[in-house]
């Protein structure tokens, strides 16, 4: 499955790297891409291993706001 998370505004490239690394390290996730200018996180995940809620919690746990989550 694919997740797209709309974040609050990202203020620096290091924020992008921090989010990308944390989501990538979560079990069942691959192909993580943070779009800095759009403030979005896109990733593929295995729904039998993790959930969209878990991934949103990874991002909010870093101190970033997740405004919207779409799963395809």
Rosetta silent file (secondary structure, phi, psi, omega in degrees, C-alpha in Angstrom):
SEQUENCE: XXXXXXXXXXXXXXXXXXXXXXXXXXXXXXXXXXXXXXXXXXXXXXXXXXXXXXXXXXXXXXXXXXXXXXXX
SCORE:     score description
SCORE:     0.000 S_00000001
   1 L     0.000  159.671  179.040    0.000    0.000    0.000 S_00000001
   2 E  -116.933  138.459  176.066    1.027    3.595   -0.453 S_00000001
   3 E  -117.518  141.362  172.000    0.722    6.367    2.128 S_00000001
   4 E  -128.152  118.051  179.241    0.836   10.096    1.499 S_00000001
   5 E  -109.887  124.360  174.011    1.056   12.300    4.584 S_00000001
   6 E   -88.906  123.537 -177.647    0.521   16.043    4.294 S_00000001
   7 E  -102.852  166.372  166.820    2.638   17.776    6.917 S_00000001
   8 L   -65.727  175.796 -175.971    2.699   21.223    8.409 S_00000001
   9 L   -60.525  131.020  172.846    5.348   23.435    6.822 S_00000001
  10 L   -88.242  134.429 -173.118    8.858   22.014    6.765 S_00000001
  11 L  -103.282  -15.400 -177.960   11.391   24.711    7.575 S_00000001
  12 L  -154.598  154.996  179.564   14.742   23.147    6.712 S_00000001
  13 H   -61.717  -26.865  179.068   16.308   20.315    4.703 S_00000001
  14 H   -68.439  -28.577  175.026   17.497   18.624    7.899 S_00000001
  15 H   -62.879  -43.445 -179.906   13.825   18.183    8.901 S_00000001
  16 H   -60.012  -46.618 -179.300   13.283   16.338    5.631 S_00000001
  17 H   -64.030  -41.691 -179.471   16.242   14.048    6.277 S_00000001
  18 H   -61.728  -45.652 -179.811   15.161   13.368    9.866 S_00000001
  19 H   -66.488  -46.483 -178.594   11.627   12.363    8.813 S_00000001
  20 H   -58.651  -43.780 -178.993   12.823   10.281    5.868 S_00000001
  21 H   -66.232  -44.723 -178.018   15.269    8.339    8.057 S_00000001
  22 H   -64.687  -44.225 -179.710   12.754    7.685   10.848 S_00000001
  23 H   -68.433  -40.462  178.962   10.002    6.479    8.506 S_00000001
  24 H   -60.652  -35.337 -178.105   12.490    4.370    6.488 S_00000001
  25 L   -78.254   -9.042  179.426   13.662    2.641    9.662 S_00000001
  26 L   -75.625  134.059 -177.085   10.120    1.621   10.607 S_00000001
  27 L   -60.333  135.277  177.093    9.488   -2.085    9.943 S_00000001
  28 L    88.723    9.428 -176.665    7.449   -2.830    6.827 S_00000001
  29 E  -117.134  141.805  175.558    8.235    0.462    5.066 S_00000001
  30 E  -149.505  166.807  177.471   10.169    1.082    1.869 S_00000001
  31 E    54.466   51.309  179.889   10.643    3.743   -0.838 S_00000001
  32 E   -81.666  134.013  178.042   10.241    6.729    1.484 S_00000001
  33 E  -138.900  124.888  175.135   10.348   10.141   -0.177 S_00000001
  34 E  -103.686  124.743  178.692    9.879   13.487    1.560 S_00000001
  35 E   -97.295  101.016 -172.375    8.842   16.310   -0.750 S_00000001
  36 L   -58.895  -52.835 -175.938   10.243   19.396    0.970 S_00000001
  37 L   -65.705  -29.830  179.583    8.438   22.099   -1.048 S_00000001
  38 L   -92.749   -8.929 -177.250    5.100   20.276   -0.869 S_00000001
  39 L    54.648   49.184  179.487    5.558   19.228    2.806 S_00000001
  40 E  -127.013  150.802  171.897    4.556   15.647    1.997 S_00000001
  41 E  -118.637  127.713  176.048    5.841   12.213    2.901 S_00000001
  42 E  -119.949  139.879  179.061    5.240    9.364    0.468 S_00000001
  43 E  -159.599  158.515  170.554    6.066    5.739    1.204 S_00000001
  44 E  -101.934  140.670  178.608    5.097    2.164    0.471 S_00000001
  45 E  -143.936  155.221  177.533    4.211   -0.025    3.432 S_00000001
  46 L   -92.499  111.891 -177.236    3.086   -3.541    4.186 S_00000001
  47 L   -66.763  -11.458  175.711   -0.300   -3.330    5.983 S_00000001
  48 L   -84.921  -10.348 -178.277    0.340   -6.709    7.599 S_00000001
  49 L  -110.112  -38.323 -178.480    3.400   -5.273    9.355 S_00000001
  50 L  -146.592  176.195 -178.390    2.441   -1.659   10.114 S_00000001
  51 L  -131.176  167.173  176.491   -0.407    0.805    9.615 S_00000001
  52 H   -61.534  -38.302  178.063   -0.949    4.339    8.377 S_00000001
  53 H   -62.448  -41.704  178.166   -1.653    5.388   11.975 S_00000001
  54 H   -60.866  -42.661 -178.629    1.689    3.935   13.098 S_00000001
  55 H   -68.862  -37.888  175.703    3.521    5.856   10.393 S_00000001
  56 H   -63.462  -37.304  178.498    1.749    9.099   11.254 S_00000001
  57 H   -67.592  -31.635  175.269    2.774    8.542   14.889 S_00000001
  58 H   -60.488  -45.200 -178.230    6.411    8.154   13.817 S_00000001
  59 H   -69.849  -45.186  179.687    6.254   11.622   12.251 S_00000001
  60 H   -66.984  -30.726  176.690    4.333   13.265   15.099 S_00000001
  61 H   -64.027  -22.742  176.323    6.719   11.636   17.570 S_00000001
  62 L   -84.154   -7.601  178.547    9.499   13.647   15.925 S_00000001
  63 L    99.739   13.806  179.833    7.552   16.830   16.636 S_00000001
  64 L  -105.798  149.827 -178.582    6.022   17.441   13.203 S_00000001
  65 L   -90.389  128.746  173.381    2.344   17.963   12.471 S_00000001
  66 E  -101.007  113.106 -175.501    0.535   15.507   10.204 S_00000001
  67 E   -88.370  -29.830 -176.170   -2.411   17.391    8.726 S_00000001
  68 E  -156.602  145.444  177.987   -3.829   14.722    6.416 S_00000001
  69 E  -130.524  128.903  174.561   -3.202   11.051    5.578 S_00000001
  70 E  -120.727  137.439  176.884   -4.195    9.282    2.364 S_00000001
  71 E  -122.128  131.454 -179.865   -3.766    5.567    1.760 S_00000001
  72 L  -121.005    0.000    0.000   -3.964    4.054   -1.705 S_00000001
